[in-house]
């Protein structure tokens, strides 16, 4: 990488950080009397910055994305409790639980700020407590940081066995993604889940069933391997299953590979991931427009790759995460944000909980009742 490109990236980062700090003093209040909704579809393009979209638009000659049709288009300010640059674990936790935590942590408070016998409730937990159907979809492993933030609580994202055990014993209606090493068909079956391994298994699922998918191939592309569903197909099927719940549903959908391909500066695959994600956004919007009682949120946990417009083309300037603000697009609640507003990442969860009609303001502390453990201390 040339000195000029590195210098431009440095100046851009400093400018964005300064802008973030200045704009941060005006956007922290939770609005009163948010529009109440029955359903929530919470969509996360992992690593997706504004320029991830613009690079795809320019180079693939996209006339209009589904993401372009949102009337409310703001920004999500990302950082963790211990760094200006968040990872997916802390970024996902902010979006899921309404708290900033330390990088690497999943669905827990920052180190040393709360007792170890408590954790912050996630939006998925809240939805379940409200009697809603609940689902988590990802193109990553089901134990990946973002799906884990919406379905588990553990001190480290590397606690794959703990995350998967919590998911397999969870009350949620569906958890779908790529396979993970700690998955047990016996455990999920005993807990009432139907194991799913390909799109044909997925297609046979009926409303009222619970399912745990361990897809054996990649699902991030618009054209995945034979037998694997696209993220749009996963989203459509999940909505068709969850929408039968008369109390409504909460569905988190993550496109993980915008981030993964940006880490390796693989622009072609990154653009494919953005296009596949936008197809899923279109599915969600089509349902929300027909339903009239559904909130759709599209955002990201952080930006990856430092994509910048340099000499008329969008280029990667690094292989890591950045502190750049990311998109926040909202449909179904006209007072969720003001158009163009910048809010903190944790505020997205707080406002979503309010839209869901939570009687208690987010974040909600859950105290673990050890008296419920069995005599063996399990």
C-alpha positions as CSV (number, residue, x, y, z in Angstrom):
1,X,0.0,0.0,0.0
2,X,1.4,3.4,-1.0
3,X,2.3,6.1,1.6
4,X,-0.4,8.4,0.0
5,X,-3.1,5.8,0.6
6,X,-2.0,5.1,4.2
7,X,-1.8,8.8,4.9
8,X,-5.3,9.4,3.4
9,X,-6.7,6.5,5.5
10,X,-5.1,8.0,8.7
11,X,-6.5,11.5,8.0
12,X,-9.9,10.0,7.2
13,X,-10.0,8.0,10.5
14,X,-9.0,11.0,12.5
15,X,-11.7,13.1,10.9
16,X,-14.4,10.4,11.4
17,X,-13.4,10.0,15.0
18,X,-13.6,13.8,15.6
19,X,-17.0,13.9,13.9
20,X,-18.2,11.0,16.0
21,X,-17.2,12.8,19.2
22,X,-18.8,16.1,18.3
23,X,-22.1,14.5,17.1
24,X,-22.3,12.3,20.2
25,X,-23.5,15.0,22.5
26,X,-26.9,15.3,21.0
27,X,-28.3,11.8,20.4
28,X,-28.4,9.9,23.7
29,X,-32.0,10.4,24.8
30,X,-34.5,7.6,24.4
31,X,-37.6,9.1,22.7
32,X,-40.8,8.9,24.6
33,X,-43.9,7.1,23.3
34,X,-42.2,5.1,20.5
35,X,-44.6,3.5,18.1
36,X,-45.5,0.0,19.3
37,X,-45.0,-3.0,17.0
38,X,-45.9,-6.7,17.1
39,X,-42.9,-8.0,15.2
40,X,-39.2,-7.1,14.9
41,X,-36.8,-8.2,12.2
42,X,-33.3,-7.0,13.3
43,X,-30.8,-7.3,10.4
44,X,-27.1,-7.0,10.9
45,X,-24.6,-6.7,8.1
46,X,-21.5,-7.6,10.0
47,X,-18.6,-5.2,9.0
48,X,-20.9,-3.3,6.7
49,X,-20.1,0.4,6.4
50,X,-21.7,3.0,4.2
51,X,-18.8,2.5,1.7
52,X,-19.3,-1.3,1.6
53,X,-22.7,-0.5,0.1
54,X,-21.3,2.3,-2.2
55,X,-18.5,0.1,-3.5
56,X,-21.0,-2.6,-4.4
57,X,-23.4,0.0,-5.9
58,X,-20.7,1.5,-8.1
59,X,-18.8,-1.6,-9.2
60,X,-21.9,-3.8,-9.8
61,X,-23.9,-1.0,-11.3
62,X,-26.8,-1.4,-8.9
63,X,-29.6,1.0,-9.7
64,X,-31.3,0.7,-6.3
65,X,-30.9,-1.4,-3.2
66,X,-33.8,-2.5,-1.0
67,X,-31.8,-0.7,1.7
68,X,-32.3,2.6,-0.3
69,X,-36.1,2.5,0.3
70,X,-36.0,3.0,4.1
71,X,-37.5,6.4,4.9
72,X,-35.5,6.8,8.1
73,X,-31.7,6.6,7.4
74,X,-29.4,7.4,10.2
75,X,-26.1,6.3,11.7
76,X,-25.0,3.9,14.4
77,X,-22.0,5.0,16.4
78,X,-19.9,1.9,17.3
79,X,-17.3,1.4,20.1
80,X,-17.0,-1.0,23.0
81,X,-16.5,-0.2,26.7
82,X,-12.7,-0.6,26.5
83,X,-11.9,0.5,22.9
84,X,-12.9,3.0,20.3
85,X,-12.9,0.1,17.9
86,X,-15.3,-2.7,18.8
87,X,-15.2,-6.3,17.8
88,X,-18.3,-8.3,16.9
89,X,-18.7,-9.7,20.4
90,X,-19.0,-6.3,22.1
91,X,-20.7,-4.7,19.1
92,X,-23.3,-7.5,18.9
93,X,-23.8,-7.3,22.7
94,X,-24.6,-3.6,22.5
95,X,-27.2,-4.2,19.7
96,X,-28.7,-7.2,21.5
97,X,-28.6,-6.1,25.2
98,X,-28.3,-2.3,25.2
99,X,-25.0,-2.3,27.1
100,X,-21.5,-1.6,26.0
101,X,-19.2,-4.4,27.1
102,X,-15.5,-5.3,26.8
103,X,-14.2,-6.6,23.4
104,X,-14.5,-10.4,23.4
105,X,-17.5,-10.5,25.8
106,X,-20.8,-12.1,24.8
107,X,-24.0,-10.8,26.4
108,X,-22.4,-9.8,29.7
109,X,-21.5,-6.6,31.5
110,X,-18.0,-5.1,31.1
111,X,-15.5,-6.7,33.4
112,X,-15.7,-5.6,37.0
113,X,-18.7,-3.4,36.6
114,X,-21.5,-5.8,37.7
115,X,-21.6,-8.9,39.9
116,X,-20.8,-12.2,38.1
117,X,-24.2,-13.6,39.1
118,X,-26.1,-11.3,36.7
119,X,-26.2,-10.5,33.0
120,X,-28.1,-8.1,30.7
121,X,-31.2,-9.5,29.1
122,X,-31.1,-9.6,25.3
123,X,-33.8,-8.6,22.9
124,X,-34.3,-12.3,22.1
125,X,-34.7,-13.0,25.8
126,X,-37.2,-10.2,26.1
127,X,-39.2,-11.4,23.2
128,X,-39.5,-14.9,24.7
129,X,-40.5,-13.4,28.0
130,X,-43.3,-11.5,26.2
131,X,-44.6,-14.7,24.7
132,X,-43.3,-13.9,21.2
133,X,-41.7,-16.4,18.8
134,X,-37.9,-16.0,18.6
135,X,-35.3,-16.8,15.9
136,X,-31.6,-16.2,15.2
137,X,-30.2,-16.6,11.7
138,X,-26.6,-16.2,10.5
139,X,-24.3,-17.1,7.6
140,X,-21.6,-17.7,10.3
141,X,-21.3,-20.6,12.6
142,X,-24.2,-20.6,15.1
143,X,-21.6,-20.1,17.8
144,X,-20.2,-17.0,16.1
145,X,-20.0,-13.7,18.0
146,X,-23.1,-12.0,16.7
147,X,-25.6,-14.9,16.9
148,X,-24.1,-15.7,20.3
149,X,-24.8,-12.1,21.5
150,X,-28.5,-12.7,20.8
151,X,-28.7,-16.2,22.2
152,X,-26.1,-16.7,25.0
153,X,-24.3,-15.0,27.9
154,X,-20.6,-15.8,28.5
155,X,-17.4,-14.0,29.3
156,X,-15.5,-14.8,26.1
157,X,-16.5,-15.3,22.5
158,X,-14.1,-18.2,22.4
159,X,-16.3,-20.2,24.8
160,X,-17.7,-22.1,21.9
161,X,-18.9,-25.1,23.9
162,X,-20.6,-22.9,26.5
163,X,-22.3,-20.8,23.8
164,X,-23.6,-23.9,21.9
165,X,-24.7,-25.6,25.1
166,X,-26.8,-22.5,26.0
167,X,-28.3,-22.4,22.5
168,X,-29.1,-26.1,22.4
169,X,-30.9,-25.7,25.8
170,X,-32.6,-22.4,24.9
171,X,-36.4,-21.9,24.6
172,X,-36.0,-20.1,21.2
173,X,-38.0,-21.3,18.2
174,X,-35.1,-21.4,15.7
175,X,-31.4,-21.0,15.5
176,X,-29.9,-21.4,12.1
177,X,-26.3,-21.1,10.7
178,X,-23.2,-23.1,9.8
179,X,-22.1,-26.1,11.8
180,X,-20.3,-25.8,15.1
181,X,-18.1,-28.5,16.8
182,X,-20.1,-28.7,20.0
183,X,-23.4,-29.4,18.4
184,X,-25.2,-32.5,19.6
185,X,-28.2,-33.9,17.6
186,X,-29.3,-35.8,20.7
187,X,-29.3,-32.7,22.9
188,X,-31.3,-30.5,20.5
189,X,-33.7,-33.3,19.8
190,X,-34.3,-33.9,23.5
191,X,-34.9,-30.2,23.9
192,X,-37.6,-30.2,21.2
193,X,-35.6,-28.9,18.2
194,X,-35.7,-30.5,14.8
195,X,-32.1,-30.8,13.4
196,X,-31.7,-29.1,10.0
197,X,-28.7,-29.7,7.7
198,X,-29.7,-28.3,4.2
199,X,-32.4,-26.3,2.5
200,X,-34.6,-29.3,1.8
201,X,-34.7,-30.0,5.6
202,X,-35.5,-26.3,6.1
203,X,-38.2,-26.3,3.5
204,X,-40.1,-29.2,5.2
205,X,-40.4,-27.3,8.5
206,X,-44.0,-26.5,9.6
207,X,-45.3,-23.7,11.8
208,X,-45.3,-24.7,15.5
209,X,-42.0,-26.6,15.2
210,X,-38.7,-25.6,16.6
211,X,-35.5,-26.1,14.7
212,X,-31.7,-25.9,15.0
213,X,-29.8,-25.7,11.7
214,X,-26.2,-26.8,11.1
215,X,-25.7,-26.1,7.5
216,X,-22.7,-27.9,6.1
217,X,-21.8,-25.4,3.4
218,X,-21.6,-21.6,3.0
219,X,-24.9,-19.6,2.8
220,X,-23.4,-16.1,2.3
221,X,-23.5,-15.9,-1.5
222,X,-26.3,-15.2,-3.9
223,X,-25.4,-18.5,-5.4
224,X,-24.5,-20.9,-2.6
225,X,-23.4,-24.6,-3.0
226,X,-26.1,-27.0,-3.9
227,X,-28.4,-27.8,-1.0
228,X,-27.5,-24.7,0.9
229,X,-30.1,-21.8,1.3
230,X,-29.3,-18.2,0.6
231,X,-29.8,-15.8,3.5
232,X,-32.9,-14.5,1.7
233,X,-34.4,-18.0,1.6
234,X,-33.5,-18.5,5.3
235,X,-35.2,-15.1,6.1
236,X,-38.3,-15.9,4.1
237,X,-38.7,-19.4,5.7
238,X,-38.1,-18.1,9.2
239,X,-40.7,-15.4,8.8
240,X,-43.2,-17.9,7.5
241,X,-42.7,-20.0,10.6
242,X,-42.5,-17.3,13.2
243,X,-45.4,-15.2,11.9
244,X,-47.9,-17.8,13.0
245,X,-47.4,-16.8,16.7
246,X,-50.3,-14.6,17.7
247,X,-48.1,-12.6,20.1
248,X,-45.7,-11.7,17.4
249,X,-42.0,-12.5,16.8
250,X,-38.4,-11.3,17.1
251,X,-36.0,-12.4,14.4
252,X,-32.3,-11.5,14.2
253,X,-30.6,-12.0,10.8
254,X,-26.9,-11.7,10.3
255,X,-24.9,-11.5,7.1
256,X,-21.5,-12.4,8.6
257,X,-19.3,-12.5,5.4
258,X,-19.3,-8.8,4.6
259,X,-16.9,-8.7,7.5
260,X,-15.0,-11.9,6.7
261,X,-14.3,-11.0,3.1
262,X,-13.3,-7.4,4.1
263,X,-10.7,-8.7,6.5
264,X,-9.0,-10.3,3.5
265,X,-9.8,-7.4,1.3
266,X,-11.7,-9.7,-1.1
267,X,-13.9,-7.1,-2.7
268,X,-15.6,-9.4,-5.1
269,X,-16.9,-11.7,-2.4
270,X,-17.7,-8.8,-0.1
271,X,-19.9,-7.3,-2.8
272,X,-21.6,-10.7,-3.3
273,X,-22.3,-10.8,0.4
274,X,-23.8,-7.3,0.3
275,X,-26.1,-8.2,-2.6
276,X,-27.2,-11.4,-0.8
277,X,-27.9,-9.5,2.3
278,X,-29.9,-6.9,0.4
279,X,-32.0,-9.7,-1.0
280,X,-32.8,-10.7,2.6
281,X,-33.6,-7.1,3.4
282,X,-36.1,-7.0,0.5
283,X,-37.8,-10.1,1.9
284,X,-38.1,-8.5,5.3
285,X,-39.5,-5.3,3.9
286,X,-42.0,-7.0,1.7
287,X,-43.4,-8.8,4.8
288,X,-43.4,-5.6,6.9
289,X,-45.3,-3.6,4.2
290,X,-48.0,-6.3,4.0
291,X,-48.2,-6.9,7.7
292,X,-48.3,-3.2,8.8
293,X,-47.1,-4.0,12.4
294,X,-43.5,-5.0,11.9
295,X,-40.3,-3.0,12.7
296,X,-37.3,-3.7,10.4
297,X,-33.9,-2.5,11.4
298,X,-30.8,-2.7,9.2
299,X,-27.5,-1.9,10.8
300,X,-24.0,-3.2,11.5
301,X,-21.8,-4.0,14.5
302,X,-18.8,-2.1,13.0
303,X,-17.1,-1.3,9.7
304,X,-14.4,-3.6,8.4
305,X,-11.6,-2.7,5.9
306,X,-11.6,1.1,6.1
307,X,-13.2,1.3,2.7
308,X,-12.6,4.9,1.3
309,X,-13.2,6.7,-1.9
310,X,-9.7,7.4,-3.4
311,X,-9.2,8.8,-6.8
312,X,-12.7,7.9,-7.9
313,X,-12.7,4.3,-6.7
314,X,-13.6,2.6,-3.4
315,X,-10.5,0.9,-1.9
316,X,-9.7,-1.0,1.2
317,X,-7.2,0.9,3.4
318,X,-6.7,-1.8,6.1
319,X,-7.7,-5.4,7.0
320,X,-9.2,-4.6,10.4
321,X,-12.2,-3.0,12.1
322,X,-12.6,0.8,12.2
323,X,-14.4,3.3,14.4
324,X,-16.4,4.6,11.4
325,X,-20.2,5.1,11.9
326,X,-22.3,2.5,10.2
327,X,-25.8,2.5,8.6
328,X,-28.9,2.5,10.7
329,X,-32.0,2.1,8.5
330,X,-35.5,1.9,10.1
331,X,-38.9,0.9,8.7
332,X,-42.1,0.5,10.7
333,X,-41.6,3.1,13.5
334,X,-41.6,6.7,12.3
335,X,-40.2,8.1,15.5
336,X,-37.4,5.5,16.2
337,X,-34.9,8.1,15.0
338,X,-35.0,11.4,13.1
339,X,-33.8,11.0,9.5
340,X,-30.1,11.5,9.5
341,X,-29.7,11.1,13.3
342,X,-26.6,9.5,14.8
343,X,-27.2,7.3,17.9
344,X,-25.0,5.0,20.0
345,X,-25.0,1.3,19.2
346,X,-26.5,0.4,22.6
347,X,-29.3,2.9,22.0
348,X,-30.6,0.8,19.1
349,X,-31.4,-2.0,21.5
350,X,-33.0,0.3,24.0
351,X,-35.3,1.8,21.5
352,X,-36.1,-1.6,20.0
353,X,-37.2,-2.8,23.4
354,X,-39.4,0.2,23.8
355,X,-41.0,-0.4,20.4
356,X,-41.7,-4.0,21.5
357,X,-43.6,-2.7,24.5
358,X,-41.2,-3.7,27.2
359,X,-42.7,-2.7,30.6
360,X,-39.1,-2.2,32.0
361,X,-36.6,0.1,30.3
362,X,-33.6,-1.6,28.7
363,X,-31.0,-2.6,29.7
364,X,-32.6,-5.1,32.1
365,X,-30.4,-6.9,34.6
366,X,-31.1,-10.6,35.1
367,X,-29.9,-12.0,38.4
368,X,-29.0,-15.7,38.3
369,X,-30.9,-17.7,40.9
370,X,-28.4,-20.4,42.0
371,X,-31.0,-21.9,44.3
372,X,-32.5,-23.5,41.1
373,X,-29.4,-25.6,40.5
374,X,-29.7,-29.3,41.2
375,X,-28.1,-31.0,44.2
376,X,-25.0,-32.0,42.2
377,X,-24.3,-28.3,41.6
378,X,-24.9,-28.6,37.8
